[in-house]
Amino acid sequence: MADDVAIIFDCGSTNAAVVAVDYRGQIVELTSHPNAPVIPPDAGSQGWRIWDLEGVWGKLADACQQVCGQIDADRIKAVTVTTFGADGAPVRADGTLTYPVICWQDERTEPLARDITQQMTAEEIFTLTGYQIISFNTVLRLMWLRENVPQALEEADYWLMMPGLLSMKLSGQSSLEPTSGGTMMAMDVGRRDWSPQMLSFARLDADFFPRWLEPGQVIGQVTSAAAEQTGLPPGIPVVAAGHDTQFAAIGSAAGPNEAILSSGTWEILMVRVDKFAPNQLGFQEGVLFECDAVAGWWDPQLLMMGSAVLEWIREQFFATAGDRQQAYQKMIRAAQQIPPGSNGVTLIPSFVPDTGPTKRFNTQGTILGLNLQTSGPHIYRAGLEGLSFQMRSALETLQEAVGFQAQGLRVVGGGSRNELWNQIRADVTGLPVITIAQREATVLGAALFAFVGAGVFSSLNEALGAVERDEATFKPSPATDTYDALYGRYCQVPPALRKFYA
């Protein structure tokens, strides 16, 4: 066991990475390539975006070759895939697509997001599927294909989500797991199975989808063709993982009374609960319920703007401060010299999207309290504070909607690396903020399931127990009282000034 390694294909919207992780949760090797959707030739000016599956696979295969070239093949025990939700494609039995993978950034299904409420109310859909009506919901793609390219569905043997498409490249076997299925707005999430009513909107039934596999189950083995392309040993198990958000939750090692914040360009605040209980408050406030990586658990969550706000501040106010890493170091040092409240500057980022059927990520924010002494560091600290106020508001909503009382906050992702931000989060919420040295929590969570599937561990709990975690805890400081007062003012800002979502 001491040398055992799992290979994780971690395919994000901006980077396609392959990571080797040992049984203690430590990264052994990592290679990544930039990733982005493409504009299809028939898009015109319609705002269409697709994923070039062969191009994405080529990047991952190349990254895997580089990673495997640095590791003794005998150490590699399994491979798994984790990636974004919502996106998938119709597939023939031989693995060829009958239509490209429509990207979540694509705009073609916006009209259907409005039209679907003529058949079923948005609240009824939420109560059944756990999902708000978002323009990129997968079931809307299926409806669009049925109306516009019906032959794509008729020629396909089944539909695969992005993890399944990449796993099929590795194993030649089709599969679908609930963490990805739960992002489709096509499941009865409480039953962890398909909703015949939702599938009927696209005139489909459950036979159009492959077998359900739970994370940690074996899909198949690496084929000789995939081995040649990737450098992986042929015959090793390809283990089911799935939607990245759920595996970040597992990798965070959050306790039963800890909320989880996955902090990156966007932030996802979630908790793991053992009941599916959607209610009107959750619907009104934009809560989503997704299937947890462990059967019998669910992940209610809220989506917010995250470090994209800070990146905008860097570009506008610190463009000459060196490269990205140097600039952020200077920004943090300067902001540490500014007292809580940023000398009266308040930045209000766009908050959780409204629940309307035309929900779009069209963000607008507000900066208040500017004066002639305001500088870039004031704006940056105000950004950290505003995002933390936003997160506290989301946490209060999530606690009320789910019936959960947080006693701590686990932060994972790129935003967990900023110690000033973590301290502000602790002061704003009055909760201890915990981070782990293993910043790639999604990769860690997926690796644990890969090891279980390979038989290295007998259970997820055993795998979690083997992980070596170097945790850091940021405790609330005396600044908490100041932030309580500032938060009260933040919540009193008229909604018209916040311009949350256009």
C-alpha positions as CSV (number, residue, x, y, z in Angstrom):
1,M,0.0,0.0,0.0
2,A,2.8,2.4,0.8
3,D,3.5,3.1,-2.9
4,D,0.0,2.8,-4.3
5,V,-1.2,5.6,-6.6
6,A,-4.5,6.6,-8.2
7,I,-4.7,8.6,-11.4
8,I,-7.3,11.3,-11.4
9,F,-8.6,13.0,-14.6
10,D,-9.7,16.3,-13.3
11,C,-11.4,18.1,-16.2
12,G,-12.4,21.7,-15.5
13,S,-13.8,24.4,-17.6
14,T,-10.4,26.3,-17.7
15,N,-7.9,23.5,-17.0
16,A,-7.7,19.8,-18.0
17,A,-5.5,18.2,-15.4
18,V,-4.2,14.7,-14.6
19,V,-3.1,14.1,-11.1
20,A,-1.4,11.2,-9.4
21,V,-2.4,10.9,-5.7
22,D,-1.0,8.4,-3.2
23,Y,-3.0,6.5,-0.6
24,R,-2.2,9.2,2.1
25,G,-3.8,11.9,-0.1
26,Q,-0.6,13.5,-1.2
27,I,-0.1,14.7,-4.8
28,V,2.7,12.8,-6.4
29,E,2.6,14.3,-10.0
30,L,0.4,16.8,-11.7
31,T,0.2,18.0,-15.3
32,S,-2.5,20.3,-16.8
33,H,-3.4,22.1,-20.0
34,P,-5.7,25.1,-20.6
35,N,-9.2,24.1,-21.4
36,A,-12.1,26.1,-23.0
37,P,-15.2,25.5,-25.0
38,V,-15.3,26.3,-28.7
39,I,-17.7,28.0,-31.0
40,P,-19.2,25.5,-33.4
41,P,-19.2,26.3,-37.2
42,D,-23.0,26.5,-37.3
43,A,-23.2,29.0,-34.3
44,G,-23.5,32.2,-36.2
45,S,-24.3,34.9,-33.7
46,Q,-26.4,32.7,-31.5
47,G,-24.1,32.4,-28.5
48,W,-23.5,28.7,-29.0
49,R,-20.6,26.9,-27.3
50,I,-19.6,23.2,-27.4
51,W,-16.9,21.0,-26.0
52,D,-14.6,19.5,-28.6
53,L,-14.5,16.1,-26.9
54,E,-11.6,14.7,-28.9
55,G,-9.6,17.9,-28.2
56,V,-10.4,17.6,-24.4
57,W,-9.5,13.9,-24.5
58,G,-6.2,14.7,-26.3
59,K,-5.2,17.2,-23.6
60,L,-6.0,14.7,-20.9
61,A,-4.2,11.9,-22.6
62,D,-1.1,14.0,-23.1
63,A,-1.2,15.1,-19.5
64,C,-1.5,11.5,-18.4
65,Q,1.4,10.4,-20.5
66,Q,3.5,13.0,-18.8
67,V,2.3,12.0,-15.3
68,C,2.7,8.3,-15.9
69,G,6.2,8.8,-17.3
70,Q,7.3,9.9,-13.9
71,I,5.8,6.9,-12.0
72,D,6.5,3.2,-11.8
73,A,3.6,1.5,-13.6
74,D,3.3,-1.1,-10.8
75,R,2.3,1.7,-8.4
76,I,-0.8,2.7,-10.4
77,K,-3.9,0.9,-9.0
78,A,-6.8,2.7,-10.6
79,V,-8.0,5.7,-12.6
80,T,-11.1,7.8,-12.3
81,V,-12.7,11.0,-13.8
82,T,-14.1,14.0,-12.1
83,T,-15.5,17.0,-14.0
84,F,-18.2,19.6,-14.3
85,G,-21.9,18.8,-14.3
86,A,-24.8,19.5,-16.7
87,D,-22.9,18.8,-19.9
88,G,-23.3,15.6,-21.9
89,A,-24.0,14.1,-25.3
90,P,-25.9,11.4,-27.2
91,V,-23.7,8.5,-28.0
92,R,-23.7,5.4,-30.1
93,A,-22.7,2.0,-28.7
94,D,-19.2,2.4,-30.3
95,G,-18.6,5.6,-28.4
96,T,-19.1,8.0,-31.3
97,L,-21.2,11.1,-30.7
98,T,-24.4,11.8,-32.7
99,Y,-24.2,15.5,-31.6
100,P,-21.4,17.5,-29.9
101,V,-21.3,18.1,-26.2
102,I,-23.2,21.4,-25.6
103,C,-21.3,23.5,-23.0
104,W,-23.0,25.1,-20.0
105,Q,-22.0,28.5,-21.4
106,D,-24.2,27.9,-24.5
107,E,-27.3,30.1,-24.8
108,R,-29.5,28.0,-27.1
109,T,-31.8,26.7,-24.4
110,E,-32.8,30.0,-22.8
111,P,-36.2,30.0,-24.4
112,L,-36.9,26.5,-23.2
113,A,-36.0,27.5,-19.6
114,R,-39.0,29.8,-19.8
115,D,-41.3,27.5,-21.7
116,I,-40.9,24.5,-19.4
117,T,-42.9,26.2,-16.7
118,Q,-46.0,26.0,-18.9
119,Q,-45.9,22.2,-18.3
120,M,-44.8,22.2,-14.6
121,T,-44.2,25.0,-12.2
122,A,-40.7,26.0,-11.2
123,E,-41.5,25.1,-7.6
124,E,-42.8,21.7,-8.5
125,I,-39.7,21.0,-10.5
126,F,-37.5,22.1,-7.6
127,T,-39.5,19.8,-5.2
128,L,-39.0,16.8,-7.5
129,T,-35.5,17.4,-8.9
130,G,-33.8,19.6,-6.2
131,Y,-32.9,22.0,-9.0
132,Q,-33.8,25.5,-9.9
133,I,-34.6,26.2,-13.5
134,I,-31.3,27.3,-15.0
135,S,-30.9,27.8,-18.7
136,F,-28.2,25.2,-19.1
137,N,-30.1,22.4,-17.3
138,T,-29.4,19.1,-19.2
139,V,-33.1,18.2,-19.6
140,L,-33.5,21.5,-21.6
141,R,-30.7,20.3,-23.9
142,L,-32.6,17.0,-24.5
143,M,-35.7,19.0,-25.2
144,W,-33.8,21.2,-27.7
145,L,-32.4,18.2,-29.5
146,R,-35.8,16.6,-29.7
147,E,-37.2,19.7,-31.3
148,N,-34.3,20.7,-33.5
149,V,-32.1,17.7,-34.2
150,P,-34.3,14.7,-33.4
151,Q,-32.1,12.3,-35.4
152,A,-29.3,12.9,-32.9
153,L,-31.4,11.2,-30.2
154,E,-32.8,8.6,-32.6
155,E,-29.4,7.5,-33.8
156,A,-27.9,7.3,-30.2
157,D,-28.0,4.3,-28.0
158,Y,-27.8,6.4,-24.8
159,W,-26.8,9.7,-23.3
160,L,-23.6,10.1,-21.3
161,M,-22.6,12.9,-19.0
162,M,-19.1,14.3,-19.3
163,P,-17.6,11.9,-16.7
164,G,-19.1,9.0,-18.5
165,L,-17.8,10.3,-21.9
166,L,-14.3,10.4,-20.6
167,S,-14.6,7.1,-18.7
168,M,-15.8,5.5,-21.9
169,K,-12.6,6.7,-23.6
170,L,-10.7,4.9,-20.9
171,S,-12.7,1.7,-20.6
172,G,-15.0,1.3,-23.6
173,Q,-17.9,0.9,-21.2
174,S,-20.9,3.2,-20.7
175,S,-21.9,4.4,-17.3
176,L,-23.7,7.2,-15.4
177,E,-23.5,8.0,-11.7
178,P,-25.9,10.0,-9.5
179,T,-23.6,12.9,-8.8
180,S,-23.7,13.8,-12.5
181,G,-27.3,12.7,-13.0
182,G,-28.4,15.0,-10.2
183,T,-27.2,18.0,-12.2
184,M,-29.5,17.2,-15.1
185,M,-32.8,18.3,-13.6
186,A,-34.1,15.0,-14.8
187,M,-33.9,12.9,-11.6
188,D,-36.2,12.3,-8.8
189,V,-33.4,13.3,-6.4
190,G,-35.1,12.0,-3.3
191,R,-35.2,8.5,-4.9
192,R,-31.8,8.8,-6.5
193,D,-33.3,7.6,-9.8
194,W,-34.8,9.0,-13.0
195,S,-38.0,11.1,-13.0
196,P,-40.3,9.7,-15.8
197,Q,-42.2,13.0,-15.7
198,M,-39.1,15.1,-16.4
199,L,-37.8,12.8,-19.1
200,S,-41.2,12.9,-20.8
201,F,-40.6,16.5,-21.6
202,A,-38.0,15.3,-24.1
203,R,-40.1,12.2,-25.0
204,L,-37.5,9.9,-23.5
205,D,-37.5,7.2,-20.8
206,A,-34.9,5.6,-18.5
207,D,-33.9,3.1,-21.2
208,F,-32.1,5.9,-23.0
209,F,-29.5,6.1,-20.2
210,P,-26.9,3.5,-19.2
211,R,-26.7,1.6,-15.9
212,W,-26.4,3.5,-12.7
213,L,-23.1,3.0,-10.9
214,E,-22.3,4.5,-7.5
215,P,-19.0,6.3,-7.0
216,G,-16.3,3.8,-6.1
217,Q,-17.8,1.0,-8.3
218,V,-15.7,-0.3,-11.2
219,I,-16.9,0.8,-14.7
220,G,-14.4,-1.4,-16.5
221,Q,-10.7,-1.7,-17.2
222,V,-8.3,0.5,-19.2
223,T,-8.3,-0.8,-22.8
224,S,-5.1,-1.4,-24.7
225,A,-6.0,1.5,-27.0
226,A,-6.5,3.9,-24.1
227,A,-3.3,2.6,-22.5
228,E,-1.3,3.5,-25.6
229,Q,-2.8,7.0,-25.7
230,T,-2.4,7.7,-22.0
231,G,0.5,5.7,-20.7
232,L,-1.7,4.0,-18.2
233,P,-1.2,0.3,-17.5
234,P,-3.7,-1.7,-19.5
235,G,-6.3,-3.6,-17.4
236,I,-6.3,-1.4,-14.3
237,P,-9.8,-0.6,-13.0
238,V,-11.6,2.5,-14.2
239,V,-13.6,3.6,-11.2
240,A,-16.7,5.8,-11.1
241,A,-16.4,9.3,-9.6
242,G,-18.4,12.1,-11.2
243,H,-19.3,15.7,-10.6
244,D,-16.5,17.7,-9.1
245,T,-18.5,19.6,-6.4
246,Q,-19.5,16.5,-4.5
247,F,-15.9,15.1,-4.4
248,A,-14.6,18.4,-3.1
249,A,-17.1,18.0,-0.2
250,I,-15.7,14.5,0.5
251,G,-12.1,15.7,0.2
252,S,-12.7,18.5,2.7
253,A,-13.3,15.9,5.4
254,A,-16.1,18.2,6.8
255,G,-17.6,17.0,10.0
256,P,-21.4,16.7,10.6
257,N,-21.7,20.3,11.8
258,E,-19.4,22.0,9.3
259,A,-20.4,23.8,6.2
260,I,-18.2,23.5,3.1
261,L,-17.2,26.4,0.9
262,S,-15.6,25.5,-2.4
263,S,-13.9,28.8,-3.3
264,G,-12.8,29.6,-6.8
265,T,-14.0,31.9,-9.6
266,W,-17.4,31.0,-8.3
267,E,-18.1,29.9,-4.7
268,I,-20.4,27.0,-3.8
269,L,-21.5,26.9,-0.2
270,M,-22.9,23.5,0.8
271,V,-23.6,21.1,3.6
272,R,-24.0,17.3,3.5
273,V,-27.3,16.1,5.0
274,D,-29.0,12.7,5.3
275,K,-32.4,13.8,4.1
276,F,-33.9,15.4,1.0
277,A,-36.3,18.0,2.2
278,P,-36.8,20.8,-0.3
279,N,-39.1,23.6,0.9
280,Q,-40.5,26.9,-0.2
281,L,-37.8,29.0,1.5
282,G,-35.1,27.0,-0.3
283,F,-36.9,27.4,-3.6
284,Q,-37.3,31.2,-3.1
285,E,-33.6,31.7,-2.1
286,G,-32.1,29.7,-5.0
287,V,-31.0,26.6,-3.0
288,L,-30.0,23.6,-5.1
289,F,-30.0,19.9,-3.9
290,E,-27.6,17.5,-5.6
291,C,-26.9,13.8,-4.9
292,D,-24.0,13.4,-2.6
293,A,-21.2,11.0,-3.6
294,V,-22.5,8.6,-0.9
295,A,-25.9,7.1,-1.3
296,G,-28.4,8.3,1.3
297,W,-26.9,11.8,1.5
298,W,-27.6,15.0,-0.3
299,D,-25.7,18.3,-0.8
300,P,-27.9,21.4,-0.6
301,Q,-25.9,24.4,-1.8
302,L,-25.9,28.0,-3.0
303,L,-23.9,29.5,-5.8
304,M,-22.2,32.9,-5.5
305,M,-19.7,35.0,-7.2
306,G,-16.2,34.4,-5.9
307,S,-12.6,35.3,-6.8
308,A,-13.7,36.5,-10.3
309,V,-14.5,39.8,-8.3
310,L,-10.9,39.8,-7.0
311,E,-9.5,39.1,-10.4
312,W,-11.4,42.1,-11.7
313,I,-9.9,44.3,-8.9
314,R,-6.4,43.0,-9.7
315,E,-6.8,43.9,-13.4
316,Q,-8.2,47.3,-12.7
317,F,-6.1,48.5,-9.8
318,F,-2.9,46.3,-9.7
319,A,-2.2,45.8,-13.4
320,T,1.4,46.9,-13.0
321,A,2.1,45.0,-9.8
322,G,3.9,42.1,-11.5
323,D,2.6,38.7,-12.6
324,R,-0.5,37.3,-11.1
325,Q,1.1,35.7,-8.1
326,Q,3.3,38.8,-7.3
327,A,0.3,41.1,-7.7
328,Y,-1.8,39.1,-5.2
329,Q,1.1,39.0,-2.7
330,K,1.3,42.8,-2.8
331,M,-2.5,43.2,-2.7
332,I,-2.7,41.0,0.5
333,R,0.2,42.8,2.2
334,A,-1.3,46.2,1.5
335,A,-4.9,45.2,2.5
336,Q,-3.5,43.8,5.8
337,Q,-2.6,47.4,6.8
338,I,-6.2,48.6,6.3
339,P,-8.6,48.3,9.3
340,P,-11.8,46.2,9.1
341,G,-14.4,48.2,7.2
342,S,-11.9,49.4,4.6
343,N,-12.2,53.0,5.8
344,G,-15.9,53.1,4.8
345,V,-15.6,51.4,1.4
346,T,-18.2,48.7,0.8
347,L,-18.2,46.4,-2.1
348,I,-21.4,44.5,-2.8
349,P,-20.9,41.6,-5.2
350,S,-23.8,40.0,-7.1
351,F,-25.4,37.5,-4.8
352,V,-27.2,34.2,-5.3
353,P,-29.1,34.2,-8.6
354,D,-32.8,34.7,-8.6
355,T,-35.0,31.7,-9.2
356,G,-36.5,33.0,-12.4
357,P,-36.5,30.7,-15.4
358,T,-34.2,33.1,-17.3
359,K,-31.4,33.0,-14.7
360,R,-28.2,34.0,-16.3
361,F,-24.7,34.6,-14.9
362,N,-24.9,38.3,-15.8
363,T,-23.3,39.7,-12.7
364,Q,-23.4,43.3,-11.6
365,G,-22.0,44.7,-8.3
366,T,-21.8,48.0,-6.4
367,I,-19.0,49.9,-4.7
368,L,-20.1,52.4,-2.0
369,G,-18.3,54.9,0.2
370,L,-15.6,56.0,-2.3
371,N,-13.7,59.2,-1.4
372,L,-10.5,61.0,-2.6
373,Q,-8.4,58.9,-0.2
374,T,-9.6,55.6,-1.5
375,S,-6.9,53.4,-3.0
376,G,-6.6,50.0,-4.7
377,P,-5.9,48.2,-1.4
378,H,-9.1,49.7,0.0
379,I,-11.0,48.3,-2.9
380,Y,-9.3,44.9,-2.6
381,R,-10.0,44.6,1.2
382,A,-13.6,45.8,0.6
383,G,-13.8,43.0,-2.0
384,L,-12.7,40.4,0.5
385,E,-15.2,41.7,3.0
386,G,-18.0,42.0,0.6
387,L,-17.6,38.4,-0.6
388,S,-17.4,37.3,3.1
389,F,-20.7,39.2,3.9
390,Q,-22.3,37.5,0.9
391,M,-21.1,34.1,2.1
392,R,-22.5,34.8,5.6
393,S,-25.9,35.8,4.2
394,A,-25.9,32.6,2.1
395,L,-24.9,30.5,5.2
396,E,-27.8,32.0,7.1
397,T,-30.2,31.2,4.3
398,L,-28.8,27.6,4.0
399,Q,-29.1,27.0,7.7
400,E,-32.7,28.2,7.8
401,A,-33.7,26.3,4.6
402,V,-32.1,23.0,5.6
403,G,-32.4,23.1,9.4
404,F,-28.7,23.0,10.0
405,Q,-26.5,24.9,12.5
406,A,-22.9,25.4,11.4
407,Q,-20.2,25.2,14.1
408,G,-17.4,25.6,11.6
409,L,-16.6,26.3,7.9
410,R,-14.3,24.2,5.8
411,V,-12.8,26.1,2.8
412,V,-11.3,24.3,-0.2
413,G,-10.2,25.4,-3.6
414,G,-8.0,28.3,-4.7
415,G,-9.7,30.8,-2.4
416,S,-8.5,28.7,0.6
417,R,-4.9,29.8,0.0
418,N,-5.6,33.4,1.0
419,E,-5.0,33.7,4.7
420,L,-6.3,37.2,5.0
421,W,-9.5,36.2,3.3
422,N,-9.8,33.2,5.6
423,Q,-9.4,35.4,8.7
424,I,-12.0,37.8,7.4
425,R,-14.4,34.9,6.8
426,A,-13.9,33.8,10.4
427,D,-14.5,37.3,11.7
428,V,-17.5,37.9,9.6
429,T,-19.2,34.6,10.4
430,G,-18.0,34.2,14.0
431,L,-17.0,30.6,13.1
432,P,-13.7,28.8,13.0
433,V,-12.5,28.5,9.4
434,I,-10.6,25.3,8.6
435,T,-8.4,24.7,5.6
436,I,-6.3,21.6,4.7
437,A,-2.9,21.5,3.2
438,Q,-4.2,19.4,0.3
439,R,-5.7,22.3,-1.7
440,E,-7.1,20.0,-4.5
441,A,-10.0,18.7,-2.4
442,T,-11.9,17.5,-5.5
443,V,-8.9,15.4,-6.6
444,L,-8.4,14.0,-3.1
445,G,-12.1,13.1,-2.8
446,A,-12.1,11.3,-6.2
447,A,-8.8,9.5,-5.4
448,L,-10.4,8.0,-2.2
449,F,-13.2,6.5,-4.2
450,A,-10.7,5.2,-6.8
451,F,-8.7,3.4,-4.1
452,V,-11.9,1.9,-2.7
453,G,-12.8,0.7,-6.2
454,A,-9.3,-0.8,-6.6
455,G,-9.6,-2.7,-3.3
456,V,-6.8,-0.7,-1.7
457,F,-9.3,0.3,1.0
458,S,-12.4,-1.6,2.0
459,S,-14.5,1.5,2.6
460,L,-14.6,5.2,2.2
461,N,-14.2,5.7,5.9
462,E,-11.1,3.6,5.9
463,A,-9.7,5.6,3.0
464,L,-10.5,8.9,4.8
465,G,-8.8,7.6,7.9
466,A,-5.5,7.0,6.0
467,V,-5.3,10.6,4.7
468,E,-2.6,12.8,6.2
469,R,-4.1,16.2,6.8
470,D,-2.2,19.3,7.8
471,E,-5.1,21.5,8.9
472,A,-5.0,25.2,9.7
473,T,-7.7,26.9,11.7
474,F,-8.6,30.6,11.6
475,K,-10.5,31.6,14.8
476,P,-12.7,34.7,15.1
477,S,-10.7,37.6,16.4
478,P,-11.9,40.8,18.2
479,A,-12.7,42.2,14.8
480,T,-15.9,40.1,14.9
481,D,-17.8,42.8,16.7
482,T,-16.8,45.4,14.1
483,Y,-17.9,43.1,11.3
484,D,-21.2,42.3,13.0
485,A,-22.1,46.0,12.8
486,L,-20.8,46.3,9.3
487,Y,-22.8,43.3,8.2
488,G,-26.0,44.9,9.6
489,R,-25.3,47.9,7.4
490,Y,-24.5,45.6,4.4
491,C,-27.9,43.9,4.8
492,Q,-29.7,47.2,4.9
493,V,-28.4,48.4,1.5
494,P,-31.5,48.7,-0.7
495,P,-31.7,45.8,-3.2
496,A,-32.0,48.3,-6.1
497,L,-28.4,49.3,-5.3
498,R,-27.1,45.8,-5.2
499,K,-28.1,45.0,-8.8
500,F,-27.6,41.3,-8.0
501,Y,-28.6,39.9,-11.3
502,A,-29.8,41.7,-14.5
